[in-house]
Amino acid sequence: MKTGFITQAIDSQSQKDIIESRDLKVINHVSDNSQIVCFSVNPQGSIAIGLENGSDRKEIAVYNLEGAFQYGYSFAIYGTYALEWDGDRIILANCRGDSAEMYDRNGLCLEAGEIELNAENNLYWKKLFERTEMRCGGYTVKFDKNLR
């Protein structure tokens, strides 16, 4: 898993517990009245947008550069989270749980790890939380309003 976080490997039972608690499901549309809380762009032109709508479940919607919905996920997570890409796979970073999981487009968790508690990771969290613009592959994706 290629992430900006420093992570530690976790045992298979801990990975299984994280995956089960996440209860990630693939969706083919997003809920109405959702608020954007995070996003990430990959060099292939996919935009992943993290959404919250006041329910216990959060959502990730993936769009192409033309704005067409490609696929998404619904999942359980408590507290804040951030998104990254590793190629065409999405990394879901859980701030409260100090974990990072990598999912393919079918919702299969390919890897999970523990985000270490250290100054470097705190700075990286701050960078992800404050990001309103991302330049990638010759284009820029920008959100004009504060995300959180």
Backbone hydrogen bonds, N-H to C=O, Kabsch-Sander energy under -0.5 kcal/mol:
donor,donor_aa,acceptor,acceptor_aa,energy
3,T,1,M,-0.8
7,T,5,F,-0.7
8,Q,114,E,-2.5
10,I,112,A,-0.6
15,Q,11,D,-2.2
16,K,12,S,-2.4
17,D,13,Q,-2.4
18,I,14,S,-2.3
19,I,15,Q,-2.6
20,E,16,K,-2.6
21,S,17,D,-2.3
22,R,18,I,-2.0
23,D,19,I,-1.4
25,K,74,S,-2.8
27,I,72,G,-2.3
34,S,31,S,-0.6
35,Q,52,E,-3.7
37,V,50,G,-2.9
38,C,50,G,-1.1
40,S,48,A,-2.0
42,N,46,S,-2.3
45,G,42,N,-2.3
47,I,63,Y,-2.8
48,A,40,S,-2.9
48,A,46,S,-0.5
49,I,47,I,-0.5
49,I,61,A,-2.8
50,G,38,C,-3.0
51,L,59,E,-3.4
52,E,35,Q,-2.0
58,K,75,F,-3.0
59,E,51,L,-2.1
60,I,73,Y,-2.2
61,A,49,I,-2.5
62,V,71,Y,-2.9
63,Y,47,I,-2.6
64,N,68,A,-1.9
67,G,64,N,-2.0
70,Q,62,V,-3.6
71,Y,62,V,-1.1
72,G,27,I,-1.2
73,Y,60,I,-2.2
74,S,25,K,-2.6
75,F,58,K,-2.4
76,A,22,R,-3.3
77,I,56,D,-0.9
82,A,93,A,-2.0
84,E,91,I,-1.7
86,D,89,R,-2.8
89,R,86,D,-1.6
90,I,103,Y,-2.0
91,I,84,E,-3.0
92,L,90,I,-0.6
92,L,101,E,-2.9
93,A,82,A,-2.6
93,A,91,I,-0.6
94,N,92,L,-0.5
94,N,99,S,-3.0
95,C,80,T,-1.9
95,C,93,A,-0.7
96,R,80,T,-0.7
98,D,94,N,-0.9
98,D,95,C,-0.5
99,S,94,N,-1.3
100,A,113,G,-2.3
101,E,92,L,-2.2
102,M,111,E,-2.8
103,Y,90,I,-3.0
104,D,108,L,-1.9
107,G,104,D,-2.1
110,L,102,M,-2.9
110,L,108,L,-0.7
111,E,102,M,-1.1
113,G,100,A,-2.4
114,E,8,Q,-2.6
115,I,98,D,-2.7
116,E,6,I,-2.2
116,E,114,E,-0.6
118,N,116,E,-1.0
122,N,118,N,-2.0
123,L,119,A,-2.2
124,Y,120,E,-1.9
125,W,121,N,-2.7
126,K,122,N,-2.1
127,K,123,L,-2.2
128,L,124,Y,-2.4
129,F,125,W,-2.8
130,E,126,K,-2.1
131,R,127,K,-0.9
134,M,141,V,-2.6
136,C,134,M,-0.5
136,C,139,Y,-2.7
139,Y,136,C,-1.3
141,V,134,M,-2.8
142,K,140,T,-0.5
143,F,132,T,-3.2
144,D,142,K,-0.5
